[in-house]
């Protein structure tokens, strides 16, 4: 929704802006316009954003003809209608629809001097056009990314982010690793804790209800697989809780090791593919063949040759 505020001031010739000005704003300034009794949900939401985000938008003064003297933020201290009471604004002799350029006219020069005497830094007028800016980014230009970075809740960076969100890991596996690390994977113990199921047993060993630690490391089936692959990759392995294994992986599997393991697995798959007797020629298998850069001859029935 913040993007529409930006568009409203920077793309006034667009069909949407012209329609908004014609039907809702008319001659009113956006920052003080009343909410219509009959309008779209989206326009009401845009108007509701003004209170919280008004200070995020500002004007860089050029000729001053596009900037409202009272309602737009062109001073570092904020809009004048928030700095002065209504009585002072009325006594100034300037109209409600006055623009910043009026300060530089001989008739209204006295109000400019009054502002300067109060300690406000009034910018000089130039021949350049006024520039609407988003002050939450160094460039002054609005972007959804910078808006999200501004409004999102920021916390301390975790130690495992670069490992789990490594570009060499398949996105689906990244998401699962993130769920496991945040203890949000819907294991049986998780579902029992939240009352979704009454009881459950591990589908592999039938010994106990599965948890993250049991499902991946303590179950005799998964433990055997973990030891097998650790041995094949020449990695020291010890069954530990998930967070301990994660710390071990971060320490041992550096940014150089993960790509190397991926390349090693790809080589194994490619070598194994040469022994396939026949692979069904399906769209899914074709996608896999292209993504793994396998020889297209795997779709040929070798038994007939």
C-alpha positions in Angstrom: 0.0 0.0 0.0 2.9 2.4 0.7 3.8 2.1 -3.0 0.5 3.7 -3.9 1.4 6.8 -1.8 4.7 7.0 -3.7 2.9 6.7 -7.1 0.3 9.3 -6.0 3.1 11.9 -5.8 5.5 10.8 -8.5 3.3 9.6 -11.3 0.5 12.2 -11.4 -0.3 11.6 -15.1 -1.1 8.0 -14.6 -4.8 7.0 -15.0 -5.1 5.8 -11.4 -3.7 9.1 -10.0 -5.9 11.2 -12.2 -8.9 9.2 -11.1 -8.0 9.5 -7.4 -7.6 13.3 -7.7 -10.8 13.6 -9.6 -13.0 11.5 -7.4 -11.5 11.7 -3.9 -8.9 14.3 -3.4 -10.2 17.0 -5.7 -8.4 20.2 -4.4 -7.5 18.7 -1.0 -4.0 17.7 0.1 -3.5 14.0 0.5 -2.2 14.2 4.0 -5.3 15.9 5.4 -8.0 14.6 3.1 -11.0 13.1 4.9 -12.0 9.4 4.4 -15.0 9.2 2.1 -18.0 7.3 3.4 -18.2 5.3 0.2 -14.9 4.3 -1.3 -12.9 1.1 -1.9 -11.3 -0.9 0.9 -7.9 -0.2 -0.7 -8.3 3.6 -0.6 -9.3 3.5 3.1 -6.2 1.4 3.9 -4.0 3.9 2.0 -5.5 6.8 4.0 -5.0 4.9 7.3 -1.3 4.6 6.6 -0.8 8.4 6.7 -0.6 8.7 10.5 2.2 6.1 10.8 4.2 6.8 7.6 3.7 10.5 6.9 7.2 11.3 8.3 8.8 8.7 5.9 8.0 10.9 2.8 9.6 14.3 2.3 10.1 16.9 -0.4 13.4 18.3 -1.7 12.6 21.8 -2.7 13.3 23.0 -6.2 11.0 25.8 -7.5 8.5 25.1 -4.7 5.4 25.1 -6.8 4.5 21.4 -6.2 4.8 21.4 -2.4 2.1 22.4 0.0 3.5 25.0 2.4 1.4 23.7 5.4 0.8 20.0 4.9 3.8 18.5 3.1 7.1 17.7 4.8 9.7 20.0 3.3 11.4 21.0 6.5 13.5 18.6 8.5 11.4 19.3 11.6 8.1 18.1 9.9 5.0 19.6 8.3 4.1 23.1 9.5 0.5 22.1 10.3 2.0 19.7 13.0 4.4 22.3 14.3 2.1 25.3 14.6 -1.5 25.6 16.0 -4.3 26.5 13.7 -4.5 30.1 15.1 -0.9 30.8 14.0 -1.6 29.4 10.5 -4.6 31.7 10.2 -2.7 34.8 11.4 0.1 34.2 8.9 -2.1 35.5 6.1 -1.2 32.7 3.8 -3.9 30.6 2.2 -4.7 27.0 3.1 -3.6 25.9 -0.4 -0.4 28.0 -0.3 2.8 26.4 -1.8 6.4 26.7 -0.7 7.1 29.0 -3.6 4.8 31.6 -2.0 7.5 32.1 0.7 9.8 33.6 -1.8 7.4 36.2 -3.2 7.9 39.8 -2.0 4.4 39.9 -0.3 5.0 36.8 1.9 8.7 37.2 2.5 7.9 38.2 6.1 6.7 34.7 7.0 9.9 33.2 5.7 11.9 35.5 7.9 9.7 34.5 10.9 10.4 30.8 10.2 14.2 31.5 10.1 14.0 33.5 13.3 12.4 30.5 15.0 15.4 28.4 14.0 13.9 26.6 10.9 16.3 26.0 8.1 14.4 27.2 5.0 15.9 25.8 1.7 16.8 28.1 -1.2 14.5 28.2 -4.2 16.0 27.0 -7.5 14.7 26.5 -11.0 14.8 22.7 -10.7 11.5 20.8 -10.2 10.6 19.7 -6.7 11.5 16.1 -5.8 9.4 13.8 -3.7 11.6 11.4 -1.7 11.4 8.3 0.5 13.7 9.0 3.4 14.1 5.4 4.5 16.6 4.8 1.8 19.8 6.6 0.9 18.8 7.0 -2.7 15.6 8.7 -1.8 13.6 6.4 -4.1 10.9 4.1 -2.8 11.1 0.3 -3.2 9.1 -2.5 -1.7 12.3 -4.0 -0.4 13.3 -0.8 1.5 9.8 -0.5 2.8 9.8 -4.0 4.1 13.2 -3.6 5.7 11.8 -0.5 7.5 8.6 -2.0 8.8 9.8 -5.5 9.7 10.8 -6.6 13.1 14.6 -6.9 13.3 16.2 -9.4 15.6 19.8 -10.6 16.1 21.2 -12.6 13.3 21.3 -16.3 14.0 24.4 -18.4 13.6 22.8 -20.9 11.2 21.3 -18.6 8.5 24.2 -18.9 6.0 24.2 -22.7 6.4 20.5 -23.4 6.0 19.9 -20.7 3.3 22.9 -21.8 1.3 22.2 -21.5 -2.5 23.6 -25.0 -3.0 20.8 -26.5 -1.0 17.5 -27.2 -2.8 14.8 -24.7 -1.7 12.5 -27.4 -0.5 15.2 -28.8 1.8 16.1 -25.3 3.0 12.5 -24.8 4.1 12.5 -28.2 5.9 15.8 -27.4 7.6 14.3 -24.1 8.7 11.2 -25.8 10.2 13.4 -28.3 12.0 15.7 -25.6 13.5 12.7 -23.5 14.6 11.1 -26.7 16.1 8.0 -26.3 13.9 8.2 -29.6 12.0 4.8 -31.4 12.6 6.3 -34.5 14.2 4.1 -36.7 16.4 5.4 -35.2 19.6 4.7 -31.7 18.2 1.1 -32.7 17.3 0.6 -34.4 20.7 1.8 -31.3 22.5 -0.7 -29.1 20.7 -3.5 -31.6 21.1 -3.9 -32.5 17.5 -3.4 -36.2 18.1 -3.5 -38.4 21.3 -0.6 -40.7 20.7 1.7 -42.0 18.0 4.6 -44.3 17.3 7.6 -44.0 14.9 6.7 -45.5 11.5 10.1 -47.0 11.2 10.9 -48.7 14.5 7.5 -48.6 16.3 9.4 -47.9 19.6 8.2 -44.5 20.6 6.5 -41.4 19.2 8.7 -39.6 16.7 10.4 -36.3 17.5 12.9 -34.3 15.6 15.8 -36.0 17.4 14.3 -39.4 17.1 13.1 -39.1 13.5 16.5 -38.1 12.2 19.1 -39.4 14.6 17.9 -41.8 17.3 15.7 -44.2 15.4 17.7 -47.3 14.5 16.7 -46.9 10.8 17.6 -43.2 10.4 20.7 -43.7 12.6 22.0 -46.4 10.2 21.5 -44.2 7.2 23.3 -41.3 8.9 26.3 -43.5 9.7 26.3 -44.9 6.2 26.4 -41.5 4.5 28.9 -40.1 7.0 31.2 -43.0 6.3 30.8 -42.6 2.5 31.7 -38.9 2.8 34.5 -39.5 5.3 32.8 -37.4 8.0 33.1 -38.0 11.7 29.6 -38.8 13.0 28.0 -39.0 16.4 24.4 -39.2 17.2 23.5 -35.9 19.0 20.4 -33.7 19.4 19.4 -31.6 16.4 20.9 -28.3 17.6 24.2 -30.0 18.5 24.3 -31.6 15.0 23.5 -28.2 13.4 26.4 -26.6 15.3 28.7 -29.5 14.2 27.6 -29.1 10.6 28.2 -25.3 10.6 31.6 -25.8 12.1 32.6 -28.7 9.8 30.8 -28.1 6.6 32.1 -24.8 5.5 31.1 -22.9 2.4 33.7 -24.9 0.4 32.5 -28.3 1.6 28.8 -28.1 0.7 29.4 -27.4 -3.0 32.0 -30.1 -3.0 29.6 -32.6 -1.6 27.0 -31.5 -4.1 29.4 -32.0 -7.0 30.4 -35.4 -5.5 26.8 -36.5 -5.4 26.2 -35.3 -8.9 29.1 -37.3 -10.2 27.7 -40.4 -8.4 24.3 -39.9 -10.0 25.8 -39.3 -13.5 28.0 -42.4 -13.2 25.0 -44.4 -12.0 22.8 -43.1 -14.8 25.1 -44.8 -17.4 24.0 -48.2 -15.9 20.3 -47.6 -16.3 18.7 -50.0 -18.6 15.8 -47.7 -19.4 14.2 -44.6 -18.0 10.6 -43.6 -18.8 10.5 -40.6 -21.0 8.2 -38.4 -18.9 8.2 -34.6 -18.5 9.3 -35.0 -14.9 12.3 -37.2 -15.8 13.1 -34.8 -18.6 13.3 -31.9 -16.1 15.5 -34.0 -13.9 17.7 -35.0 -16.8 18.2 -31.3 -17.8 18.8 -30.0 -14.2 21.4 -32.8 -13.5 22.9 -32.4 -17.0 22.5 -36.1 -17.7 23.0 -37.8 -21.1 19.6 -37.8 -22.9 20.5 -41.4 -24.0 19.2 -42.6 -20.6 15.7 -42.5 -22.2 16.7 -45.1 -24.8 15.9 -48.7 -24.0 19.3 -50.3 -23.9 17.9 -53.8 -23.8 16.9 -53.4 -27.4 20.4 -52.4 -28.5 
